[in-house]
Amino acid sequence: MTNLLQAQGAADAVAVFAQDVDRSGGGPDRVLAKLEGPGGMTSLCAAEAALAARWPTGAARELVWLTRASASETDTLHLSAFAGDGALLHAASFRLVPEPVAS
């Protein structure tokens, strides 16, 4: 498994997600990141670092590693941004597919 490629994919997913949140018209008060699949911790840590870099202050971050059995061989990162009143600003899911390393 190529954990580093999946970690980069998680960071890239956060960047795309953040752009979409910005277009929704406001910064989030809370961001929820759920990682589901057979891998996990490396990608979740990369997502956390990318969220902290994007919203260093203000937005609370909740991270969840779903370790339940999954039929999928790849990890899926689910991201949700919420306003101060709890309203959902934006939600998206990203598959973190490891790409083969060129030889």
LUMTIVO-272330 format. One record per atom (N, C-alpha, C): chain; x, y, z. Coordinates in Angstrom, 2 decimals. Layout:
BEGIN
("A", (X, Y, Z)),
...
This chain:
BEGIN
("A", (0.86, -1.18, 0.00)),
("A", (0.00, 0.00, 0.00)),
("A", (0.90, 1.24, 0.00)),
("A", (0.52, 2.22, -0.76)),
("A", (1.33, 3.44, -0.88)),
("A", (0.74, 4.52, 0.02)),
("A", (1.06, 4.46, 1.29)),
("A", (0.51, 5.39, 2.26)),
("A", (0.86, 6.84, 1.96)),
("A", (2.07, 7.09, 1.46)),
("A", (2.46, 8.47, 1.19)),
("A", (1.64, 9.07, 0.05)),
("A", (1.35, 8.28, -0.97)),
("A", (0.51, 8.79, -2.06)),
("A", (-0.91, 9.05, -1.57)),
("A", (-1.43, 8.17, -0.71)),
("A", (-2.76, 8.39, -0.15)),
("A", (-2.76, 9.62, 0.75)),
("A", (-1.68, 9.84, 1.51)),
("A", (-1.59, 11.02, 2.37)),
("A", (-1.59, 12.28, 1.53)),
("A", (-0.86, 12.28, 0.42)),
("A", (-0.87, 13.44, -0.48)),
("A", (-2.25, 13.63, -1.06)),
("A", (-2.92, 12.53, -1.39)),
("A", (-4.29, 12.61, -1.89)),
("A", (-5.23, 13.24, -0.87)),
("A", (-5.04, 12.92, 0.40)),
("A", (-5.86, 13.52, 1.47)),
("A", (-5.62, 15.02, 1.55)),
("A", (-4.37, 15.43, 1.48)),
("A", (-4.04, 16.86, 1.52)),
("A", (-4.63, 17.58, 0.30)),
("A", (-4.52, 16.96, -0.86)),
("A", (-5.09, 17.54, -2.08)),
("A", (-6.62, 17.64, -1.98)),
("A", (-7.26, 16.63, -1.39)),
("A", (-8.71, 16.64, -1.22)),
("A", (-9.13, 17.80, -0.32)),
("A", (-8.38, 18.03, 0.74)),
("A", (-8.69, 19.15, 1.63)),
("A", (-8.58, 20.47, 0.88)),
("A", (-7.58, 20.61, 0.01)),
("A", (-7.42, 21.85, -0.75)),
("A", (-8.63, 22.09, -1.66)),
("A", (-9.10, 21.05, -2.34)),
("A", (-10.28, 21.17, -3.21)),
("A", (-11.51, 21.50, -2.37)),
("A", (-11.66, 20.80, -1.26)),
("A", (-12.78, 21.03, -0.35)),
("A", (-12.78, 22.47, 0.17)),
("A", (-11.62, 22.97, 0.57)),
("A", (-11.52, 24.34, 1.10)),
("A", (-11.94, 25.37, 0.06)),
("A", (-11.57, 25.16, -1.19)),
("A", (-11.98, 26.08, -2.25)),
("A", (-13.50, 26.07, -2.40)),
("A", (-14.10, 24.91, -2.32)),
("A", (-15.56, 24.81, -2.42)),
("A", (-16.24, 25.48, -1.23)),
("A", (-15.67, 25.32, -0.04)),
("A", (-16.22, 25.97, 1.16)),
("A", (-16.13, 27.48, 1.00)),
("A", (-15.01, 27.97, 0.51)),
("A", (-14.85, 29.41, 0.30)),
("A", (-15.90, 29.95, -0.66)),
("A", (-16.21, 29.18, -1.70)),
("A", (-17.22, 29.60, -2.67)),
("A", (-18.62, 29.58, -2.08)),
("A", (-18.82, 28.82, -1.01)),
("A", (-20.15, 28.74, -0.39)),
("A", (-20.48, 30.01, 0.39)),
("A", (-19.50, 30.86, 0.59)),
("A", (-19.80, 32.17, 1.16)),
("A", (-19.37, 32.42, 2.59)),
("A", (-18.62, 31.55, 3.20)),
("A", (-18.17, 31.84, 4.55)),
("A", (-17.25, 30.79, 5.09)),
("A", (-16.45, 31.22, 6.05)),
("A", (-15.55, 30.28, 6.70)),
("A", (-16.31, 29.40, 7.67)),
("A", (-15.87, 28.17, 7.82)),
("A", (-16.57, 27.26, 8.71)),
("A", (-16.26, 27.52, 10.18)),
("A", (-17.20, 27.16, 11.02)),
("A", (-16.98, 27.19, 12.46)),
("A", (-16.46, 25.83, 12.94)),
("A", (-16.81, 24.79, 12.18)),
("A", (-16.40, 23.42, 12.52)),
("A", (-16.23, 22.62, 11.25)),
("A", (-15.18, 21.79, 11.22)),
("A", (-14.93, 20.91, 10.09)),
("A", (-14.83, 19.48, 10.62)),
("A", (-15.54, 18.58, 9.99)),
("A", (-15.53, 17.18, 10.36)),
("A", (-14.86, 16.39, 9.25)),
("A", (-13.85, 15.60, 9.61)),
("A", (-13.16, 14.73, 8.65)),
("A", (-13.31, 13.29, 9.12)),
("A", (-13.87, 12.45, 8.26)),
("A", (-14.02, 11.02, 8.56)),
("A", (-13.26, 10.24, 7.50)),
("A", (-12.40, 9.35, 7.93)),
("A", (-11.66, 8.50, 7.01)),
("A", (-12.14, 7.07, 7.19)),
("A", (-12.53, 6.47, 6.09)),
("A", (-13.07, 5.11, 6.13)),
("A", (-12.30, 4.24, 5.16)),
("A", (-11.88, 3.08, 5.60)),
("A", (-11.19, 2.15, 4.72)),
("A", (-10.10, 1.39, 5.43)),
("A", (-9.39, 0.56, 4.68)),
("A", (-8.40, -0.32, 5.28)),
("A", (-7.13, 0.38, 5.75)),
("A", (-6.80, 1.51, 5.20)),
("A", (-5.61, 2.25, 5.60)),
("A", (-5.98, 3.16, 6.74)),
("A", (-5.50, 4.36, 6.72)),
("A", (-6.05, 5.27, 7.68)),
("A", (-5.21, 6.34, 8.28)),
("A", (-4.43, 6.00, 9.26)),
("A", (-3.84, 7.03, 10.12)),
("A", (-2.97, 8.01, 9.36)),
("A", (-2.17, 7.56, 8.42)),
("A", (-1.31, 8.48, 7.66)),
("A", (-2.14, 9.48, 6.89)),
("A", (-3.19, 9.00, 6.25)),
("A", (-4.05, 9.89, 5.47)),
("A", (-4.83, 10.85, 6.37)),
("A", (-5.30, 10.35, 7.51)),
("A", (-6.05, 11.20, 8.43)),
("A", (-5.15, 12.30, 9.01)),
("A", (-3.91, 11.96, 9.33)),
("A", (-2.96, 12.96, 9.83)),
("A", (-2.65, 14.00, 8.76)),
("A", (-2.54, 13.57, 7.51)),
("A", (-2.30, 14.51, 6.41)),
("A", (-3.49, 15.44, 6.23)),
("A", (-4.70, 14.89, 6.35)),
("A", (-5.90, 15.73, 6.25)),
("A", (-5.94, 16.73, 7.39)),
("A", (-5.60, 16.30, 8.60)),
("A", (-5.59, 17.21, 9.75)),
("A", (-4.59, 18.34, 9.55)),
("A", (-3.41, 18.01, 9.07)),
("A", (-2.39, 19.04, 8.84)),
("A", (-2.86, 20.03, 7.77)),
("A", (-3.48, 19.54, 6.71)),
("A", (-3.97, 20.42, 5.65)),
("A", (-5.11, 21.31, 6.16)),
("A", (-6.00, 20.76, 6.99)),
("A", (-7.08, 21.57, 7.58)),
("A", (-6.52, 22.65, 8.50)),
("A", (-5.53, 22.29, 9.31)),
("A", (-4.91, 23.26, 10.23)),
("A", (-4.18, 24.36, 9.46)),
("A", (-3.58, 24.00, 8.34)),
("A", (-2.89, 25.01, 7.52)),
("A", (-3.89, 25.93, 6.85)),
("A", (-5.02, 25.38, 6.42)),
("A", (-6.03, 26.18, 5.71)),
("A", (-6.82, 27.07, 6.65)),
("A", (-7.20, 26.53, 7.80)),
("A", (-7.96, 27.28, 8.81)),
("A", (-7.21, 27.19, 10.14)),
("A", (-6.12, 27.95, 10.28)),
("A", (-5.28, 27.82, 11.48)),
("A", (-5.97, 28.27, 12.77)),
("A", (-6.92, 29.17, 12.66)),
("A", (-7.65, 29.61, 13.85)),
("A", (-9.13, 29.63, 13.54)),
("A", (-9.91, 29.57, 14.57)),
("A", (-11.35, 29.70, 14.39)),
("A", (-12.10, 28.40, 14.24)),
("A", (-11.82, 27.64, 13.21)),
("A", (-12.61, 26.44, 12.94)),
("A", (-12.15, 25.27, 13.81)),
("A", (-13.08, 24.71, 14.53)),
("A", (-12.79, 23.50, 15.30)),
("A", (-12.70, 22.34, 14.32)),
("A", (-11.82, 21.40, 14.61)),
("A", (-11.64, 20.25, 13.73)),
("A", (-11.95, 18.97, 14.49)),
("A", (-12.80, 18.15, 13.91)),
("A", (-13.11, 16.84, 14.47)),
("A", (-12.62, 15.79, 13.48)),
("A", (-11.86, 14.83, 13.97)),
("A", (-11.30, 13.79, 13.11)),
("A", (-11.81, 12.44, 13.59)),
("A", (-12.27, 11.63, 12.65)),
("A", (-12.81, 10.32, 12.98)),
("A", (-12.18, 9.30, 12.04)),
("A", (-11.64, 8.24, 12.63)),
("A", (-11.10, 7.15, 11.83)),
("A", (-12.07, 5.99, 11.94)),
("A", (-12.78, 5.69, 10.87)),
("A", (-13.77, 4.62, 10.85)),
("A", (-13.06, 3.32, 10.50)),
("A", (-12.92, 2.47, 11.47)),
("A", (-12.15, 1.24, 11.26)),
("A", (-13.03, 0.04, 10.95)),
("A", (-14.30, 0.30, 10.73)),
("A", (-15.19, -0.82, 10.42)),
("A", (-14.78, -1.50, 9.12)),
("A", (-15.18, -2.73, 8.99)),
("A", (-14.84, -3.48, 7.78)),
("A", (-15.49, -2.80, 6.57)),
("A", (-14.73, -2.68, 5.52)),
("A", (-15.22, -2.04, 4.31)),
("A", (-14.96, -2.97, 3.13)),
("A", (-15.91, -3.05, 2.23)),
("A", (-15.72, -3.87, 1.03)),
("A", (-14.71, -3.24, 0.08)),
("A", (-14.47, -1.96, 0.25)),
("A", (-13.57, -1.23, -0.63)),
("A", (-12.11, -1.47, -0.24)),
("A", (-11.25, -1.52, -1.22)),
("A", (-9.82, -1.67, -0.97)),
("A", (-9.14, -0.31, -0.82)),
("A", (-9.89, 0.77, -1.01)),
("A", (-9.31, 2.10, -0.92)),
("A", (-9.94, 2.88, 0.22)),
("A", (-9.24, 3.91, 0.66)),
("A", (-9.76, 4.78, 1.71)),
("A", (-10.66, 5.85, 1.09)),
("A", (-11.65, 6.28, 1.86)),
("A", (-12.52, 7.37, 1.45)),
("A", (-12.49, 8.43, 2.54)),
("A", (-12.22, 9.67, 2.16)),
("A", (-12.19, 10.79, 3.08)),
("A", (-13.48, 11.58, 2.91)),
("A", (-14.26, 11.67, 3.99)),
("A", (-15.51, 12.43, 3.99)),
("A", (-15.26, 13.72, 4.76)),
("A", (-15.53, 14.86, 4.13)),
("A", (-15.31, 16.17, 4.76)),
("A", (-16.62, 16.94, 4.80)),
("A", (-16.88, 17.59, 5.93)),
("A", (-18.07, 18.43, 6.09)),
("A", (-17.68, 19.70, 6.81)),
("A", (-18.22, 20.83, 6.36)),
("A", (-17.98, 22.12, 7.00)),
("A", (-19.31, 22.67, 7.50)),
("A", (-19.30, 23.19, 8.72)),
("A", (-20.51, 23.69, 9.35)),
("A", (-20.35, 25.14, 9.79)),
("A", (-21.45, 25.89, 9.72)),
("A", (-21.50, 27.27, 10.20)),
("A", (-21.64, 27.25, 11.73)),
("A", (-21.55, 28.42, 12.32)),
("A", (-21.67, 28.54, 13.77)),
("A", (-22.99, 28.05, 14.32)),
("A", (-24.06, 28.15, 13.53)),
("A", (-25.37, 27.70, 13.99)),
("A", (-25.61, 26.22, 13.70)),
("A", (-24.57, 25.53, 13.19)),
("A", (-24.68, 24.10, 12.91)),
("A", (-25.13, 23.78, 11.50)),
("A", (-25.46, 24.79, 10.72)),
("A", (-25.89, 24.55, 9.34)),
("A", (-24.73, 24.02, 8.50)),
("A", (-25.04, 23.06, 7.66)),
("A", (-24.03, 22.49, 6.76)),
("A", (-23.70, 23.49, 5.66)),
("A", (-22.42, 23.84, 5.55)),
("A", (-21.97, 24.74, 4.49)),
("A", (-21.63, 23.94, 3.22)),
("A", (-20.93, 22.83, 3.42)),
("A", (-20.50, 22.03, 2.28)),
("A", (-20.07, 20.65, 2.78)),
("A", (-20.31, 19.64, 1.98)),
("A", (-19.85, 18.28, 2.28)),
("A", (-19.37, 17.64, 0.99)),
("A", (-18.34, 16.82, 1.11)),
("A", (-17.81, 16.12, -0.06)),
("A", (-17.07, 14.87, 0.40)),
("A", (-16.96, 13.90, -0.50)),
("A", (-16.22, 12.68, -0.23)),
("A", (-15.19, 12.48, -1.33)),
("A", (-14.03, 11.96, -0.95)),
("A", (-12.93, 11.77, -1.88)),
("A", (-12.35, 10.38, -1.69)),
("A", (-12.19, 9.64, -2.77)),
("A", (-11.52, 8.34, -2.71)),
("A", (-10.03, 8.57, -2.80)),
("A", (-9.31, 7.98, -1.90)),
("A", (-7.85, 8.13, -1.87)),
("A", (-7.23, 6.88, -2.48)),
("A", (-7.19, 6.88, -3.79)),
("A", (-6.72, 5.72, -4.53)),
("A", (-5.21, 5.79, -4.67)),
("A", (-4.51, 4.77, -4.18)),
("A", (-3.05, 4.78, -4.35)),
("A", (-2.71, 4.55, -5.82)),
("A", (-1.81, 5.36, -6.32)),
("A", (-1.38, 5.22, -7.70)),
("A", (-0.11, 4.37, -7.73)),
("A", (0.05, 3.55, -8.75)),
("A", (1.26, 2.74, -8.82)),
("A", (2.51, 3.62, -8.99)),
("A", (3.56, 3.20, -8.35)),
("A", (4.83, 3.92, -8.46)),
("A", (5.51, 3.47, -9.74)),
("A", (5.92, 4.45, -10.56)),
("A", (6.60, 4.12, -11.83)),
("A", (7.93, 3.48, -11.53)),
("A", (8.27, 2.48, -12.33)),
("A", (9.57, 1.81, -12.10)),
("A", (10.55, 2.15, -13.19)),
